[in-house]
């Protein structure tokens, strides 16, 4: 059975502008998207930490290095400049494939500079139970630390 799972996440990025009269979408810094693995025109879910609003839209790229996060069109009604939001892309896969993906997560300072880089890591034990860990760094250069979350 196909399951919808997290593919990438920008956590706690700050809304820098809202443009009600634009055609729609969310405008993001391509540097952030490249690092997390979010493509232009990819559909994403947006969760507003201040209001609880949840919307779906697609990504367009703004200026590289701009640290922008601009809600456009109808999405502009759901967020205010200064709100912290979570942007999450998803993918579909068979359950057994969960061990193959390592979703990248970026967290942000108030100025939209990257605070932390991490990834989600799932596994399957010999007895068939699932494991979950949040690891610092990105796959291939993950840091092992006593404080990493393992579930």
C-alpha positions as CSV (number, residue, x, y, z in Angstrom):
1,X,0.0,0.0,0.0
2,X,1.3,3.5,-0.9
3,X,1.8,5.9,2.0
4,X,2.3,9.6,2.0
5,X,5.4,10.5,4.0
6,X,7.6,13.6,4.6
7,X,10.2,14.3,1.9
8,X,11.7,17.6,3.1
9,X,10.9,20.3,5.7
10,X,11.7,23.9,6.4
11,X,10.8,24.3,10.1
12,X,10.3,27.7,11.7
13,X,11.0,29.9,8.6
14,X,9.8,33.4,9.0
15,X,7.3,35.0,6.5
16,X,9.1,38.0,4.9
17,X,6.2,39.3,2.8
18,X,2.7,38.5,1.5
19,X,1.5,39.5,-2.0
20,X,-2.3,39.0,-2.3
21,X,-2.3,40.1,-6.0
22,X,0.3,37.6,-7.2
23,X,-0.9,34.5,-9.1
24,X,-0.5,32.1,-6.1
25,X,2.2,30.0,-4.5
26,X,5.0,30.5,-2.0
27,X,8.2,32.2,-3.1
28,X,11.3,30.7,-1.4
29,X,15.1,31.2,-1.5
30,X,16.5,28.6,-3.9
31,X,19.4,28.0,-1.5
32,X,17.0,26.8,1.2
33,X,15.1,24.7,-1.3
34,X,18.3,23.1,-2.8
35,X,19.6,22.2,0.6
36,X,16.3,20.6,1.8
37,X,15.5,19.0,-1.6
38,X,12.4,21.0,-2.5
39,X,11.9,21.6,-6.3
40,X,10.3,24.6,-8.0
41,X,6.6,23.9,-8.7
42,X,6.6,21.2,-6.1
43,X,3.4,21.1,-4.0
44,X,4.0,21.8,-0.3
45,X,1.9,21.9,2.9
46,X,2.3,25.1,5.0
47,X,1.5,25.2,8.7
48,X,1.3,28.5,10.4
49,X,2.7,28.3,14.0
50,X,1.0,31.5,15.0
51,X,-2.5,30.9,13.7
52,X,-2.7,27.2,13.2
53,X,-3.7,27.7,9.5
54,X,-2.9,24.9,7.2
55,X,-2.7,25.3,3.4
56,X,-1.4,23.7,0.3
57,X,0.4,25.5,-2.5
58,X,3.4,25.2,-4.8
59,X,6.9,26.6,-4.6
60,X,8.4,29.2,-6.9
61,X,12.0,30.4,-6.5
62,X,12.8,33.9,-5.5
63,X,16.3,35.5,-5.4
64,X,19.2,33.2,-4.5
65,X,20.6,34.1,-1.1
66,X,17.6,36.4,-0.3
67,X,16.2,34.3,2.6
68,X,12.7,35.2,1.3
69,X,9.5,33.5,2.3
70,X,6.6,35.2,0.5
71,X,3.0,33.9,0.6
72,X,1.3,34.8,-2.7
73,X,-2.3,35.0,-3.9
74,X,-4.9,33.4,-1.6
75,X,-2.2,32.0,0.6
76,X,-1.3,35.6,1.6
77,X,-4.5,35.7,3.7
78,X,-3.3,32.9,5.9
79,X,0.0,34.4,7.2
80,X,1.3,37.7,8.4
81,X,4.8,39.1,7.9
82,X,6.8,37.8,10.9
83,X,4.8,34.6,11.4
84,X,6.9,31.4,11.7
85,X,5.7,28.6,9.5
86,X,6.5,25.0,8.7
87,X,6.8,24.0,5.0
88,X,6.7,20.3,4.3
89,X,6.9,18.4,1.0
90,X,5.7,14.9,0.7
91,X,6.2,11.8,-1.4
92,X,4.4,8.5,-1.9
93,X,6.1,5.2,-1.3
94,X,5.5,1.6,-0.3
95,X,5.9,1.0,3.4
96,X,9.0,-1.0,3.1
97,X,10.7,1.9,1.3
98,X,10.7,4.1,4.4
99,X,14.2,3.0,5.3
100,X,15.5,4.3,1.9
101,X,14.5,8.0,2.3
102,X,16.2,10.4,4.7
103,X,14.1,13.6,4.7
104,X,16.2,16.7,5.2
105,X,15.0,19.3,7.7
106,X,16.3,22.8,8.1
107,X,15.4,25.0,11.1
108,X,15.8,28.7,11.0
109,X,16.7,31.8,13.0
110,X,14.4,34.8,12.9
111,X,16.4,36.3,9.9
112,X,15.9,33.1,8.0
113,X,19.5,32.0,8.2
114,X,19.7,28.3,8.8
115,X,20.1,27.4,12.5
116,X,20.3,23.6,12.2
117,X,20.4,20.8,9.6
118,X,19.1,17.4,10.4
119,X,17.3,14.5,8.8
120,X,14.8,11.8,9.8
121,X,16.0,8.3,9.8
122,X,13.7,5.2,9.9
123,X,14.7,1.6,10.2
124,X,13.2,-1.8,10.7
125,X,14.4,-4.1,13.5
126,X,14.8,-7.8,13.0
127,X,11.4,-8.3,14.8
128,X,9.7,-6.0,12.2
129,X,9.2,-3.0,14.5
130,X,9.9,0.4,13.1
131,X,12.6,2.8,14.5
132,X,12.8,6.5,14.1
133,X,15.6,9.0,14.9
134,X,16.3,12.6,14.3
135,X,20.0,13.0,13.3
136,X,22.1,16.1,13.1
137,X,23.7,16.9,9.8
138,X,22.6,15.4,6.5
139,X,22.8,11.7,5.4
140,X,26.4,10.7,4.7
141,X,27.8,13.3,7.1
142,X,25.4,12.8,10.1
143,X,26.8,13.7,13.5
144,X,26.4,11.2,16.3
145,X,25.5,13.0,19.5
146,X,24.2,11.9,22.9
147,X,21.4,14.4,22.5
148,X,20.0,13.1,19.2
149,X,16.4,11.9,19.4
150,X,15.8,8.2,18.9
151,X,12.2,6.8,18.9
